[in-house]
Amino acid sequence: MIERHVYVVDDDDGLRASVEMLLEAAGGFVTFGFASGEAFLQDLARLEAGCVLLDLNMPGLNGLEVLRLLRHRDRRFETILLTGQGDIGIAVEAMKAGAIDFIEKPYDNRMLLGALAAGFARIEDREREESAIQSAREGIERLTPRERDVLLGLIDGKANKIIAFELDISPRTVEIYRANLMDKLGVRSVAEAVRIAFAAGLVSVLPK
């Protein structure tokens, strides 16, 4: 089972211990506690991606301030705010700042586990997307300049003869480049090659 890292940032020792016990019983989680936002941010660079259970009201930096700093410094984390009663307005402001959910204290076990499940689903989706983008970039980097030119022509919907004319090469040579680039990208159709080109940032989506 893949370990999911949870960071509990709350000045309440009892709450941190309670969450740790809950997640230990649930299984599959590795929990780390921080008594202040400053302590969490200080260790940020060495932490694995994961979900942050962030108390809104803490001495020093409050939860909203920590959230804003976190979103600015490191976007590998998904944040769930822990709030007291009557903090709904601030909690909504926090969600606008990037928190994915808020849970009122005393927390409900099922709600907390559900929010964490949603957070880790987001992290896994982001990691898959980043992996796909990296793979696409590596594929594009394997192409020669001429193969890239042919790919750009295909993306523009141009026929081999038009690409050949514009590049001052023969249609047969275009066919060879086309076969080579599709082989290097590991695709069987022009549509798949186009998707990889967009994923790699070789071309960008133009605004309407």
N, C-alpha and C positions, 0 to 999 in steps of 0.2 A: 504493500500500500504506500502511495506517495504521501509523504508528510506535508501537512499544510501548516504554515507558520502563522500564528496569531499573536499580536502584540497588544497587551492590555495596558493602556495609558490612563491611570487613575490614581489619585492620591489616597484612595480608600483601600487600606491593606486587606480588609475583609472582603471587599468586592473582588479584588484581584485573585485572592485565594479561592473564592467561590467560583469564579469563571474557570480557573485552572482545574478545579475538581470536576466541573461539568464537562469540560472538553476532554479531560483524561478518561472519564467514564464513557464519553461518546466514541473515543478512539480516532486515531488518524491525525490528531492535532499535536503540534509542538507549541507550547505557550510560553511567552516571555512577558514579564511584568515590569512596568516603569512607573515610578511614583510621581513623575512630572513630565510635562511636555518637553522641557529642556533636556532631560535625561534621554528621552526617546530620540530627539533630533540629534543629540550628540553622537549616538550610536548608529545613526541611520545608514551611513555608508557601508557598514559591515553586515547589515541585516539582509536576509533573504526576502524576496518578494512575498507578500502575504496580506492578510487583513488586519486592520488596526481598529480595536475597540477603544474609542477615544472619549473620555469624560469631558463634558462641556464646561463644568465649573471646577477649576483647579487653581491653586495659588500660582502666581507667576503667569506664564502663558496660559490662556484659557483654550478650550478645545477648538474654537473657531480660528484663533490665531495660529495654533499648531497645524490645523488643516490647511490653511492658506500657505504657510511655509512649506508644508509637505508637498502640496501640489506644485509649488514652484521649483522645489529641489529634486524631487524624485517621484515619477509617476508609476512606479511598479506596485504601488499599494492601493488597496480599496479600503475606504474608511467608513465605519459605522459609528454614529455618535451615540453616547450614553447620556441621557438627559434626566433632570429632575422634572417633577410636575410643574407646569406653567412655563416651560421653556420652548413651547411649540414654535413660536415665531422665530426664535433664534435657530432652532433646529431646521426650519425650512430655509433660512438664510444659509446654513451650513450645507444643505443639499444643493443649493444653487452654486456653492463654492466647490462642490465635487464629492461630498459625502453621498454614499449610495442609499443610506437608510438611517433612521434614528430609532432608538428604543428607550422607553421610559423606565426609570428605576422605580421599584424593584423589577428587574427584568423577568420576562417569561422565558423559560428554558427553550421552548419550541420556537418562539419568535427569534431568539438569539441564534439558535442553530440554523434557522431558515435564512436569516440575514447573512450569516457566514457562508452558507451554501451558495447564495446568490453572488456574494463577493468573489468566492473562489472560481465560480463559473466565468465571471468576467475576466479574472486573471488568466485562466486557461485559454479563453477565446483570444485574448490579447497576445499571449505567448504563441499560440498557433498562427495568428496573423503575422506576427513579427518573424516567425520561422519561415513562413511562406514568402514574405518579402525578401528575406535574406537569401533564400534559395533562388528566387527570381533574379536578384541582382547578380548572384554568382553565375547563373546561366548566361545572362547578358554579357557579363565580363569575358566569357569564353569566346564570344563572337569577334571575328575580325572586323575592321572598319567597313569593308565592302559588304560583309554579311549584315551588319547593322543598317547600312544604306538600303539593302534589299528589304530588310524587315520593315523599315520605315515606309518604303514604297508599298508594301503589302498592307500595312496599317492604314494607309491612305486609300486603299481599295484599288490600286493601280494594277493593270494587267502586266504580265511579264514583258511584253513588247514595249510598253510605255516606260517601265523601269529600265529596261535595256537602253532605250533611246536616251533617257535622261542621264544615265550613268556612262553612256558611250561604250557599252559592252554588248555582246551578242545575247539574244534571248536564251540560247543554250547555256551561256555562262550564268545568267540569272537563275536558271533552273538548278544549276549546280550549287550556287550560293544558297538558294532556297532550301535544297535538300540538306545541305551541310548545317544550316542554322537550325532547322527543325530537329536534326539529329542531336545537335549540341544541347538544345533546350529540352530534348526528350519528349517531343510532342508529335502528333500525327496530323494535326490540322492547323490551318492558318489562324483560326479562331483561338486555339489554345496558345499559339505563339503571341497573339495580340494581348491576351489576358496577362501573360507573363511580362510583356513589355510595359503594360500599365502598372502592374504590381511592382516592377522594379523602378518605376519612375522614369523610364526612357522617354515616355510621352506623358503628358498630363491632360486631365479632363478640362476642356475649355468651358468657361461659364456661358450659359445660354444668353 
